[in-house]
Amino acid sequence: MAVSIRLDPEIEQRLDQLASQTGRAKSYYLRELIEGGLDDLEDFYLADATMERVRKGKEKVFTAAEVRKDLGLDH
């Protein structure tokens, strides 16, 4: 899948330097950044969406006591 993005000139220069000094393509580093950062983005934005549902009362929440009881840890 081909994607086009605009980069800040300073970021583009840093990426150019890295690619030049290592002999790898810029696309290699962009792919590495995306693959490495996607987990973090998913964690953040999905957690944020869940918290919004909690704030609106649309997401069921459990107390620590309820969780311990359900897991049989209240002995």
C-alpha positions as CSV (number, residue, x, y, z in Angstrom):
1,M,0.0,0.0,0.0
2,A,1.5,3.3,-1.0
3,V,1.0,6.3,1.3
4,S,2.0,9.9,0.9
5,I,2.8,12.1,3.9
6,R,4.1,15.6,4.4
7,L,7.0,15.9,6.8
8,D,8.4,19.0,8.6
9,P,11.6,20.0,6.7
10,E,13.7,19.3,9.8
11,I,12.3,15.8,10.2
12,E,12.8,15.1,6.5
13,Q,16.4,16.3,6.8
14,R,17.0,14.0,9.8
15,L,15.5,11.1,7.9
16,D,17.6,11.9,4.8
17,Q,20.8,11.9,6.9
18,L,19.9,8.6,8.6
19,A,19.2,6.9,5.3
20,S,22.4,8.4,3.7
21,Q,24.6,7.4,6.6
22,T,23.3,3.9,6.9
23,G,22.6,3.0,3.3
24,R,19.0,2.1,3.9
25,A,16.0,3.6,2.2
26,K,13.9,6.2,3.9
27,S,10.9,4.0,3.5
28,Y,12.7,1.3,5.7
29,Y,12.9,3.7,8.6
30,L,9.3,5.1,8.1
31,R,8.0,1.5,8.1
32,E,10.0,0.8,11.3
33,L,8.6,3.8,13.0
34,I,5.0,2.9,12.0
35,E,5.3,-0.7,13.0
36,G,7.1,0.2,16.3
37,G,4.7,3.0,17.2
38,L,1.4,1.5,16.1
39,D,1.0,-0.6,19.3
40,D,1.5,2.5,21.4
41,L,-1.0,4.5,19.3
42,E,-3.6,1.7,19.5
43,D,-3.1,1.5,23.3
44,F,-3.5,5.2,23.8
45,Y,-6.4,5.9,21.5
46,L,-8.4,2.7,22.4
47,A,-7.9,3.4,26.1
48,D,-8.9,7.0,25.6
49,A,-12.1,5.8,23.8
50,T,-12.8,3.4,26.6
51,M,-12.4,6.1,29.2
52,E,-14.8,8.3,27.3
53,R,-17.4,5.5,27.4
54,V,-16.7,5.1,31.2
55,R,-17.3,8.8,31.7
56,K,-20.5,8.7,29.8
57,G,-21.7,5.6,31.8
58,K,-21.7,3.4,28.7
59,E,-18.9,1.0,29.8
60,K,-19.4,-1.4,32.7
61,V,-16.7,-1.0,35.5
62,F,-15.9,-3.2,38.4
63,T,-14.4,-2.5,41.8
64,A,-11.2,-4.2,42.9
65,A,-13.3,-6.1,45.5
66,E,-15.6,-7.4,42.7
67,V,-12.7,-8.6,40.6
68,R,-11.0,-10.3,43.6
69,K,-14.3,-12.0,44.5
70,D,-15.0,-13.1,40.9
71,L,-11.4,-14.5,40.6
72,G,-11.7,-16.3,43.9
73,L,-8.9,-14.2,45.5
74,D,-10.9,-13.2,48.6
75,H,-9.6,-16.0,50.9
